[in-house]
Amino acid sequence: MHPIARRTLLALATLLPLSALADYPDKPIKLIVPFAPGGSTDMVARLLAEKMGPFLGKTVVVENRGGGGGSLGTEAVAKAAPDGYTIGMATQSTHGANPAVYAKLPYNAVKDFAPITNVLAVPSVFVVHPSVPAKTMKEFIALAKAAPGKYSFASPGNGSLGHVNIEHFMDLAGIELLHIPYKGAGQASTDALAGVVNAMTDNLPSTLPHIKAGKLRALAVLAPQRAAVLPDVPTYKELGFAEMAEGGWFGLVAPAGTPPAVLKKLHEAAHKAMATPEFKEKAASIAGIPMANSPEQFAAQIRAALDKYQRIVSKAQIKLD
């Protein structure tokens, strides 16, 4: 959208009469997921959309716009009309790692968005192919230290959250792994399952079926506490890496300039959706930790993610154009 057109829409949004806001929404709402279908962000978004719709009285339609490590879909949300009919999923990738890694990003993670609420925190898990002779993370670290650069790890791409988190882990553990970047988590997972690469880190929901089937071996979980679905797998913090204690989160944002009354309706509908038994049950099945909070609290979490990944990326010297 042309900058002048966007400024005009922003101005008009602030001048909408109360009667127009009272009718919101009067058509379906589009929820943009900045990643491909089937991943954790998509799973959370579709669950939320399904449960929000009845409370809004209109359908919430999920639209996947993958590419650029989440930046393309996130840009689409940032540049959409601020009328409440286009909202998006924000993650630690789109609003934490990406702004830290990319020198030129087509959006500002703070200025271009109106935070609505965080939704779920979901652990990520470090897995190895069964051919790797390590049953525990301690054993894997010993293998890696004995042969620097021998063992490889897959990531969804250079500068992705998976890449940045493993760079952070390597720095803390004093090991060197060979980074193999892919174009998305799906391709990375395919080669990890085939044993083409030795290890991978990914969100737990999308990796759990492969762990349960014995196709991948879980060594550590990135979360404040152990996941109920993997009770025998320790957290990084338990293993001595206290700086790696926070898993990924998935929240809801709107374009900056969206009227407060509209944001309030979206916030209330999202919280009502998250309170339904069906949402809670499904969230628990993917080890999701409810994160429902205020727009101000979510804004603070976004700023904290930005600060955290700026530090990690600076130390690991990761920078992309």
Salt bridges, closest charged atoms under 4 A:
ASP42 OD1 - ARG46 NE 2.90
GLU50 OE2 - LYS51 NZ 3.52
GLU63 OE1 - LYS30 NZ 3.87
GLU63 OE2 - ARG65 NE 2.40
GLU75 OE2 - LYS79 NZ 2.68
GLU167 OE2 - HIS163 NE2 2.94
ASP171 OD2 - LYS315 NZ 3.31
GLU238 OE2 - ARG226 NE 2.89
GLU243 OE1 - HIS168 NE2 3.44
GLU246 OE1 - LYS308 NZ 3.77
GLU268 OE2 - LYS264 NZ 2.59
